[in-house]
Structures are given as structure tokens and as C-alpha cells.
Amino acid sequence: MFWHDDCLEHDAGEGLWELPGLWPWLDVAEPHPENAARLRTFRHALTHGPVAEHLTWHEGRHASVDELLRVHTAGYLDSLRVSERVALEVNTVVGPETWRAACAAAGTSLAALESGAPLAYALVRPPGHHAQPDMADGYCFVNNAALVAETARRQGMRVAVLDWDVHHGNGTQEVFYDRPDVLTISLHMRHGSWGTNHPQTGAPSEVGADGRNVNIELSLGAGDTAYLRALDEIAFPLLREFAPDLLVCASGFDGSAFDPNGRHNITASGYREIGRRVASFGTRVVLTQEGGYLRGYSALCLHALVEGLLRLPEPLLEDPLAYVPDDSQLVDADFALLRKALKPFWPGVL
């Protein structure tokens, strides 16, 4: 596990739901869902839960500007260094403390790569997978997963990115869309474009160079079985065919059944099984923390994912809230559409 205290410094302000003029009846402002408390809670769960004895913790570092330029433009990075709070888009606010936190998140993600560990998790914020080369989006400023992937690519590794945050990893898609030597796979709910800062749709038709950008768009309500089918029937067959040296995972928990920012139904058990599948793939893995906004349940999901990554034989924690709908047939049409889009590029795989 890789951590840096400076990741806590970014202040996202007031909440997602406080769009201007829409909620005049709130007498107490909602805290923004992407806040330091969520990351502290995640760490507390891993240091005080039963999985703690299986983990080692390492200090991260700050990324340099030269490192950030691997995936972002100089002008965009300059825009993140501000003396007062500025909204880069309606829910993504940069403040005087943001640059330091973003550099800590990026550098700590690179430290996880540099460790050479077969399995390394960068527990960082602000999240990153929506950040495009020249644009912030969706609470994200620096694309930590893309930076790890691009750094490894430049070191001669064959790299794939697997993203299970409930939202489309549009920033990572944008970084690698024209590169056939990096495979990017995003599992996410169907939400389409959400404005000028997120023009990508996340649809299966966005296939990238040689079909190396794979969007597994799942219908609202998708739960454990749907996600595991998506991994077993689509993601891992493509990953095995691509045969990466390094798998970078953008790890979000906003696909949980109780998250305010998602509309999917994954339980802690589902995340445990995702972790087991990633570990069983047999490739070196670096994970970067993305979403997860009901912090108590997200922390339980993180604990369960880590149990799966460690391939522990039995669950260490019970899930008191696990009973939710889990209709795997919901996504049959989604898979058929995706297979049609990818078949020209991956014959014999799907």
C-alpha cells in the first residue's frame, strides 16, 4: 500500500448536488462527496480491519512537472496552480492546496510502479481517471492511472488499463485513444457525455486505434454477477490475448449498491471477486484509487477487494447490507452490442 499525507490537502468545497440555483431550500450545505474524510476512512479500514496484518505500507512522493507532462499539456498544468478557488467545471473546483495534493497523488502512484512489487495499491486522491491531457473533469486533475501506464510504456513494458469505477474512464481513453500499443478497458454505467468537459460517450462504438479502447457499458442496476460476467466474458479474454506485462487498475467503489454517485448494485462480495480475478490473471498489478463516495460502505468494499487481491481463502468481514438485486440477464444486450463493435479487431476472442 502506498500513501502520502499531502493527498488530504485538496478541498473540493461544497457538494455535487449544490448546482447553482437548484437547491435553495438547503439550510446546511452538502459537503462535496470527494473529500479528505473518504480517504482517511479507507486507510483506517485497512489499518484497523482484519486484513491489516497482510499489508505493508510505504511512503509515496510528489510527481515532478516533467513526469506530469507525460500525459498532460504544460498550459493545462499551469492552470492548476491558483491562488484562489476556481471552478474548472461545475463540480470540479481547484484551490491553492490542490496542486500539492494532485502532485502527491500522481507521485505516490508512480512510487507504486517504481517499487517493482507484483501487487501495489496507491491509496490516493484527488482521483484521476476523468482528467484528460488538457482538461479537468469529474473531480479529477491529474490522471494517475494513465501516468503510471504511460511511464511503464516508456520503460518498454506492454501495458493494459482496467477501470471498474462506475463512471467512464474518459480521461484515460483520451490519453491512449490513438495508441494501439496500450489496451484500455472501462466497465461503467451508461451515462453518455455530460458536457464540454466530458465529450466522450463511453459507448462501445468508441473503439480507438485497432480496437484497443474497450468500453463495457452496463445498464443501470448492474450488480455483482453482471460485473463478473463482463470480466469473465469480455475483459479478461481480451487481456489474455493482449498479454500485458503490467495491468494498471483504476479502482473505484462508486459502483456499489449504496453509492450516491452511481446507479449500480455491486456489493462488497462482488468487489472481493473482482480482486480475485485480477490477482488470478498472473500479471504484475498497480492499482490507483478512484471513486467511492458513501465512505463507510466504500471502505468495506475496499477491504473486500484487497482480500480478493491477496487471494485469501475466506472472507474476513461480513457485509450487513449485501441484499440487493442482481439480475445478470440485464446486460445481455449490452454485451451483444459490444461484441459487434469489437469483432473486426478481436476475431476469435469474443
PyMOL commands that set and color helices and strands:
alter all, ss='L'
color gray80, all
select helices_A, chain A and resi 5-8+36-48+50-54+65-68+74-79+98-114+144-154+170-176+209-211+224-242+268-280+295-309+328-342
alter helices_A, ss='H'
color red, helices_A
select strands_A, chain A and resi 2-3+58-59+86-89+92-94+119-122+159-163+182-189+213-218+246-251+284-289
alter strands_A, ss='S'
color yellow, strands_A
deselect
rebuild
show_as cartoon
